[in-house]
Amino acid sequence: MTEPEREPSRGFRWSGLPVVFAALGVLAVVLSLVPARRFHPASHPGAVRIGLVFDVGGRGDKSFNDSAYEGLVRAEKELGVEITYLEPSGSEDREAALRLFASRGYDLVVGVGFIFSSDVDAVARDYPGTSFACIDYAPSAHGMPPNVAALSFHEEEGSYLVGGVAGLLSKTKTVGFVGGMTGPLIRKFEAGYIAGVAAACPSCKVVVGYAGSTPDAYRDPAKGKAIAVSQIGAGVDVVYHASGATGHGVFEAAHDAHIFAIGVDSDQHDEMPDVVVTSMVKRADVALFDTIREVKEKRFHGGFHAFGLREGGIDYVHEGPHASRIDPGVQAAVQKMRDDVVSGRVKVPTE
């Protein structure tokens, strides 16, 4: 067993935990190794404490995890809550990290990413008096515990808009999509993107590739680059990724080939300014901040909470210098697509 490595601010990355963490004796040892000053009772009487466990890729992915981190830090500044985060290194660490926060009496325990769903369920059932939230929660056949808030997004809606951008910018009439882990979540990105491309450019073709079938597919830039290079060889001149840190490789391939790329989850322009023409923005920060505020105001309620274009939880970068290569004509056409979705005239497919 290894001791947590201290990260900046109030976070920790675990380099290893025993597989048999559920045994009480082992859990006690784990707890004893966590720096006490970060896991003590609230430093201010009555302070609300939030514990968050990052998804694969961790803080610094400049994507989904960083968006959640922004919401966490905003809650600290604006709501006065106390925050702590952990970055598990393996699947066996996720449930242990959630249990760590719950056992220490944190007011809200958050898992970032759908891979936490079953772990959140298990821990929430053992700690019915604790509030839990899971971003991109995927329900199981056993149902969702009442103390879990499932924060879900209409990713297909934002992907529909950047699909419109891709279709209107493409000169070869061939655009690409690179997904991370195969499954229902990323299929929503793919389906929305394909629908948006078709709406803006009926004659355009979409070339699709996935990095893998396990969570490691979100942290494999080399695989992302290889997929994008293959797509570029097939004529792709705009490529959109929904693959976490794997997307860094997609951007490298786009840079080498001098084509456009579209980022995901956060504004990724600064990752490769010469190629990232826009990004589909998934406001995990908004969803998390709203949930923390509910906890602070004692209004927390479990169940599904969906965020789309209408709720401000989904968008795309269309203003400012980071969208400077999207000309007014393209922006106007995509705005019409947005209006159709928000009004309900268009229902974006998820498969």
Secondary structure, 3 states (H helix, E strand, C coil): CCCCEECCCCEEECCCCCCCCCCHHHHHHHHHHCCHHHCCCCCCCCCCEEEEECCCCCCCCCCHHHHHHHHHHHHHHHHCCEEEEEECCCHHHHHHHHHHHHHCCCCEEEEECHHHHHHHHHHHHHCCCCEEEEECCCCCCCCCCCCEEEEEECHHHHHHHHHHHHHHHCCCCEEEEEEEECCHHHHHHHHHHHHHHHHHCCCCEEEEEEEECCHHHHCCHHHHHHHHHHHHHCCCCEEEEECHHHHHHHHHHHHHHCCEEEEEECCCHHHCCCCEEEEEEECHHHHHHHHHHHHHCCCCCCEEEEECCCCCCEEECCCCHHHCCCCHHHHHHHHHHHHHHHHCCCCCCCC
